Amino acid sequence: MTAARRSWKTRREVALYFAALAALGLESLPAGSATTERVVSDPRSGLAIGGYDPVAYFTDAAPLSGRPEFELSFAGVVWRFRNEGNRAAFVANPEVFMPRFGGYDPMTVARGASAPGHAELWVIADERLYLFYTDTARAAFAIDPGPAIEAAERAWPAVLRTLSP
């Protein structure tokens, strides 16, 4: 398939994704509807990404639960790690291991809204971790992450202003 046709097909699939969201009534999710923090966390425990180890997505290619004895408070939330090595890697480069857009679904952010991503719906693209609200959003993103990332980056400053510090 030619690059031009791939690009057209990708745009069409992303448009179909947004049309499906509209049909489900999800296009009107208010900004911050599920959470209002700049980094998605469990409101009861304060754990980022449900207590999963953010480094494990890269080292083990899987969402693995962190352990309470390897906790770190950073960016207003508590992060858990499987071992001291993963914790040290995070401390050295948190911007590499933290989910982009604070763990909010980049497909929703691209539309100017916020929906928290789920730790088990993830993709690593351009050496960064992205979490998704639905499997449909993950699938649409995975087709061609570049345009989705660019759209989310453009919308992120406005979305960020709607979130609590």
N, C-alpha and C positions, 0 to 999 in steps of 0.2 A: 504494500500500500504506500502511495506517495506521501511525503511529509504534509503537503497541502490537504490531502484527503484525510490523513490522520488528525490533523488540526481541526478540520471541519467536523469530523466524527466526534472528537472529544468535546467540542463546543456544543454539539447537539446533545450528547449524553449528559453534560452538565446542565444544559437547559431542561432536559427531561427530568433530572433530579429535582431541580427547583420547582418544576411544574407538579411533580409528585408531592413535594412538601406543601405546595399551595392547596392541592386537592385534599390533603389531610388536615388542612387548617393550621399548619405549623409555621407558615410564613409570617404570622403575626406574633410570634413569641416575643414578649417584651424583653428588652435588654435586662440581663441579670435575673431572669425569671426563676431560675433554679437556685442560684446563689449570687452573692454580690461581692465576694472577695476577688482581689486581683489574681490570686492563685486559688484554683478550685480545691476545696478541702471539705472534709466531713464536719458539719456544724457541731456535732456532739463530741467528737474526739480531737478535732483540730488537725487530723492527719491529711497530708497532701496525697492525692491520687489513691485514696483508700488504703493507705499503708503499704502500697506496693513500692518496691525498690526501683527508683528511676534509672539507676545504672544497669540493672539486670536486663532491661530492654535491649541494651547495646551488647552486653557481655554474654548473655544467655539467650538472646532473641526470644524472650518470653516475659510475660508479666509475672513476677515472683514476689511473694509477700516479704516485706522487711521484718526485722525482729526488734522488739522494744529495747533491747540492750544496745542497739546501734541506731539511736535516734539523733536528730539534729534539728534545731530550730533555725529556720532560714526563711526570709521573705514573708514573715508573719504566720507561717504554718510549720507543722512538724513533719519531717521527712523520716522515713524508716529505710534501713538498708539491711541486706542479708549478712554482710560481714564488714569488718573494719576497712578492708581494701576498697569496697564500693563507696563507703562513706568518705574515705580520703579522696577518692577520685572526684566525687561530687564537690567536696570542699574546694579542691583545686580548680574546678571548672563548672560551677553550678549552671552557667548559661548554656553549656553544652548538654547537660543531662536533664534540666528542667523541661517539662513539656512546653512547647511553643504556645504563645498566647495564654499563658497561665493554666493550661490544661483545658481551655475552652475549645469547642469544636471549630476548626478553622473554616468549615463550610458555612457555619452559622455566623461566625465573625465576618466573613466576606459579605454577608447580607446586612451587616451593621447591628447584629444582635449578639446575645451570648447564651450559650447552652453548654453546661458542663460536659466535658468528655468523660467517658467511662474507661477505667484502667485496662479493661480487657478488649477494648476496641481501639487499636493503635496501629500506627504506621511510622516507620522511620524513613524520612525523605531528606535528602541533602544533609545527612548526618545530624538530623534533629528529630525529636520525638513529637508526634502529634497524636492527640486523643480525640475520639469522636463520640457524638451523642447517639448516633444510630449506625448500624452496619451499612445502611444505604449511603450515608454520608461518607463513610470510610471507603466504600467501593467507588463512589464517584471521584473522590480525591485520588485514589490509587491509580485511576486511569491515566491521569496527567497532573501530577501535583503542582507543577510550576505555575500555571495560571491561577489555581486555587490559592496557593501561597501568596502570590502577588496581590490578589484581590483582598485577602485577609490582612496582609501587611498595610494596604492602603486604608482599610476600615478600622484597624486595631486602635489607633489613637482615639478615635471617637468612641469606640466601645469601651476602651479603658477609662475614659472620663465618666462613664455611667457606673463604674464599679467602685466599691468602697476601698480605701487604702488599707 
